[in-house]
């Protein structure tokens, strides 16, 4: 799959702020960035009740035509991705690493073919692994780029909880 340099739409560039990376790379349908984005982040360990409640909201999000923006890294986020893709919804997956060696997983192939998916990164092409720092940057960008935000669970005292509090106001 061919990786393309990308310029963020002006409104997203404003939301990301002047310190945001100037170089973005993507594969998939970049036009999805022109839509209102529903940012989703969650801690890795999320109570089952909150997982179920979040998954119960997915059909409505898809019905409303929402574009879900997330790293889709934490288990809850991965479940949401699978649910959205099964329902033929639209997603923007923001990676915390470069795209140089990105392989489209089988469950994402139809979404790419139907132009319902974009994979995006602000990491340089040579960034091969997700680190704590790149994951934190990715989560900050998810919240910064989102029109609306959903944080079903952020572990108390975690960096994710601090980020969620920063954007709650």
C-alpha positions as CSV (number, residue, x, y, z in Angstrom):
1,X,0.0,0.0,0.0
2,X,1.4,3.4,-1.0
3,X,2.0,5.9,1.9
4,X,1.3,9.6,1.1
5,X,2.5,12.8,2.8
6,X,-0.5,14.7,3.9
7,X,-1.4,18.3,4.9
8,X,-4.1,18.5,7.6
9,X,-7.2,20.5,6.7
10,X,-6.9,24.0,8.2
11,X,-9.4,23.4,11.0
12,X,-7.5,20.3,12.2
13,X,-4.2,22.0,11.9
14,X,-5.6,24.8,14.2
15,X,-6.9,22.2,16.7
16,X,-3.6,20.4,16.8
17,X,-1.9,23.7,17.6
18,X,1.3,25.3,16.4
19,X,3.5,22.6,18.1
20,X,1.9,19.8,16.2
21,X,4.0,17.9,13.7
22,X,4.1,19.5,10.3
23,X,4.7,16.2,8.5
24,X,1.8,13.7,8.4
25,X,1.7,10.5,6.4
26,X,-1.4,8.5,5.5
27,X,-2.9,5.6,3.6
28,X,-6.6,5.5,2.8
29,X,-9.3,8.1,2.4
30,X,-7.9,11.4,3.5
31,X,-11.3,13.1,2.8
32,X,-12.5,11.6,6.1
33,X,-10.5,14.3,7.9
34,X,-13.0,16.9,6.5
35,X,-15.8,15.3,8.6
36,X,-16.5,15.9,12.3
37,X,-14.3,13.4,14.2
38,X,-15.4,11.5,17.3
39,X,-12.2,10.9,19.3
40,X,-12.1,7.8,21.4
41,X,-9.4,6.9,23.9
42,X,-9.3,4.5,26.8
43,X,-6.9,2.9,29.3
44,X,-5.8,-0.6,28.6
45,X,-7.5,-2.0,31.6
46,X,-11.2,-1.0,31.4
47,X,-14.0,-2.4,33.6
48,X,-16.2,-4.8,31.6
49,X,-19.3,-2.7,32.3
50,X,-17.8,0.3,30.6
51,X,-16.6,-1.8,27.7
52,X,-20.2,-3.1,27.1
53,X,-21.7,0.4,27.5
54,X,-19.2,1.8,24.9
55,X,-19.9,-1.0,22.5
56,X,-23.6,-0.4,22.9
57,X,-23.1,3.1,21.6
58,X,-21.3,2.0,18.4
59,X,-24.5,1.3,16.3
60,X,-25.8,4.8,17.0
61,X,-22.4,6.4,16.0
62,X,-22.4,4.4,12.8
63,X,-26.1,5.2,12.1
64,X,-25.3,8.9,12.6
65,X,-22.4,8.6,10.1
66,X,-19.8,9.5,12.7
67,X,-16.1,9.1,11.8
68,X,-14.4,7.5,14.8
69,X,-10.8,8.7,15.4
70,X,-8.6,6.6,17.7
71,X,-5.3,4.8,18.0
72,X,-7.4,1.6,18.3
73,X,-4.6,0.2,20.5
74,X,-6.2,-0.5,23.9
75,X,-8.5,-3.5,24.1
76,X,-11.7,-1.4,24.3
77,X,-10.6,0.7,21.3
78,X,-9.8,-2.5,19.3
79,X,-13.3,-3.9,20.1
80,X,-14.8,-0.6,18.9
81,X,-12.8,-0.8,15.7
82,X,-14.1,-4.3,15.0
83,X,-17.7,-3.3,15.7
84,X,-17.5,-0.1,13.6
85,X,-16.0,-2.0,10.6
86,X,-18.5,-4.8,10.9
87,X,-21.3,-2.2,10.7
88,X,-19.7,-0.5,7.6
89,X,-18.8,2.6,9.6
90,X,-15.9,5.0,9.0
91,X,-12.7,5.3,11.0
92,X,-9.4,7.2,11.2
93,X,-6.7,5.2,12.8
94,X,-3.9,7.3,14.3
95,X,-0.7,5.4,14.7
96,X,2.0,6.0,17.3
97,X,4.7,4.8,14.9
98,X,5.6,5.4,11.2
99,X,3.8,3.9,8.3
100,X,6.8,2.5,6.4
101,X,6.1,-1.2,7.3
102,X,2.3,-0.9,7.8
103,X,0.4,-4.0,6.6
104,X,-3.3,-3.7,6.3
105,X,-4.9,-6.4,8.6
106,X,-7.5,-8.6,6.9
107,X,-10.3,-7.2,8.9
108,X,-9.5,-3.7,7.6
109,X,-9.2,-4.6,3.9
110,X,-12.9,-4.0,3.0
111,X,-12.9,-0.7,4.7
112,X,-9.9,0.5,2.7
113,X,-11.4,-0.8,-0.6
114,X,-14.7,1.0,0.2
115,X,-12.9,4.2,1.2
116,X,-14.2,4.1,4.8
117,X,-10.8,4.1,6.4
118,X,-7.7,6.3,6.8
119,X,-4.5,5.4,8.7
120,X,-2.6,8.4,9.7
121,X,0.6,9.2,11.6
122,X,2.6,12.2,12.7
123,X,5.6,10.0,13.4
124,X,8.6,10.1,11.0
125,X,8.7,7.1,8.6
126,X,11.6,5.5,10.5
127,X,9.7,5.2,13.7
128,X,9.1,1.5,13.8
129,X,7.8,0.9,17.3
130,X,5.3,2.5,19.5
131,X,6.8,3.9,22.7
132,X,5.3,5.4,25.8
133,X,6.2,8.9,24.4
134,X,4.7,8.2,20.9
135,X,1.6,6.7,22.4
136,X,1.1,9.7,24.6
137,X,1.6,12.0,21.6
138,X,-0.9,10.0,19.6
139,X,-3.5,10.1,22.4
140,X,-3.0,13.9,22.7
141,X,-3.5,14.2,18.9
142,X,-6.7,12.1,19.0
143,X,-8.2,14.5,21.6
144,X,-6.8,17.6,19.9
145,X,-8.2,16.7,16.4
146,X,-11.6,15.4,17.6
147,X,-14.7,17.5,17.4
148,X,-16.2,15.4,20.1
149,X,-14.5,13.2,22.6
150,X,-15.3,9.9,24.4
151,X,-13.1,8.6,27.2
152,X,-15.0,5.6,28.7
153,X,-12.2,4.9,31.2
154,X,-8.9,6.5,32.1
155,X,-7.0,4.8,35.0
156,X,-6.8,7.2,37.9
157,X,-3.5,9.1,38.0
158,X,-2.5,7.8,34.6
159,X,-1.1,10.0,31.8
160,X,-4.3,9.3,29.9
161,X,-6.3,10.6,32.8
162,X,-4.2,13.8,32.8
163,X,-4.8,14.2,29.0
164,X,-8.6,13.6,29.4
165,X,-8.7,16.3,32.2
166,X,-6.7,18.7,30.0
167,X,-9.3,18.4,27.2
168,X,-12.4,18.2,29.5
169,X,-12.5,21.9,30.0
